[in-house]
Amino acid sequence: MSIEALELSLRHSFIDKNLTSERKYQPALLVNDNKRGKKILSNLLYELDTCDEFWISVAFVTTSGIATIINSLMGLQSRGIKGKVLVSQYLNFTQPEALKRLMQFPNIELKIAVNDSFHSKGYLFKQGAFSNIIIGSSNLTQTALTSNKEWNLKISSAEEGLINLQIKNEFEREFESATKVTYGFIDEYTEHWKKAKSFAKKINFETEKPKAVVRANKMQKDALNNLTNLRNKGSNKALLISATGTGKTYLSAFDVQQYKPKKFLFVVHRRTIAEK
C-alpha cells in the first residue's frame, strides 16, 4: 500500500464514488449475507493470514468462533506472528474451553476484562507501514462471523494516522488493566460459567417457545439432490467440499433424514460440532 493509494481510496469512499481506487484499500461495510455469498469470516481470515501483528478486542469468544479461525492461528504461530487478544467476562458468556484453546498459542498474549461494562468488538491488523481495522458488532463467535445480522466497518490507516494511534492506545489502556488469563483463572472462571449456564437453562425451560423449523438452503438442496442421484446410480461414497459456515453439519442431518438409515456414524474433529 502507498499513501497515494490510501488517499484515493478514502476520496472514493467518502467524497466521490465515481473515482477509481484499489478495492482492497477502500473502507467497506462487512456483513453476513448468504444470498450474496458474503461472510465477515472471509475478511477476518484474509487479515489474519496476511498480517505482521494483530490485536483483537471482543466481549465474547466461543469454541465455535475459535474453530473458524484455528488454521489461521496455527499459521500465525508457525510464522512467529505475535498478537494480543482481549476478551470479557461480561454475562459469563465467554466459554472457558475457548480460552484454553487460545492459551495453546505461545505467540498470543491473552487477557480478560472482569468488569461488567466491557463490550467492545474490534480487530486491528498491522501490515508493514499500514494497518487494517475492523470495528463493529461482531464478537469472536461462529454465528457472528458467518450468519448473524452484523455490521462492521473496515478501514485502512497509515501507522502514524490518528485513528490508528487512538485505537491502539485505547486497546493498550484496556489491556493493561485487564486480568491475565492463566489455567488457574480458567478453572475458577469455569465454576462461574457453569452456574450462569445452569441458570440460563432453567430460565429457558420455564419460558421455552417452539423452535423454528430448520430448512435446507440452496447449497444443501443441491448437495442432497446430488447425493440422491449418486445413490440411485449405485455409488456408496461421496465427498462434499464447502467453505466454513455454509452448512455442512446441517446438511449431514438433512441427508440422514432423507435417507433414513437403520444406523449411521457421524465422525467430527470438534466436540462442539457433535454437540450442535
Secondary structure as UniProt FT lines:
FT   HELIX           3..14
FT   TURN            17..18
FT   HELIX           23..25
FT   STRAND          28..30
FT   TURN            34..37
FT   HELIX           40..50
FT   STRAND          53..58
FT   HELIX           63..79
FT   STRAND          83..88
FT   HELIX           90..92
FT   HELIX           96..103
FT   TURN            106..107
FT   STRAND          108..113
FT   TURN            116..117
FT   STRAND          121..127
FT   TURN            128..129
FT   STRAND          130..136
FT   HELIX           142..146
FT   STRAND          152..158
FT   TURN            159..160
FT   HELIX           162..177
FT   STRAND          179..180
FT   HELIX           183..206
FT   HELIX           218..232
FT   TURN            233..234
FT   TURN            244..245
FT   HELIX           248..259
FT   HELIX           271..275
//
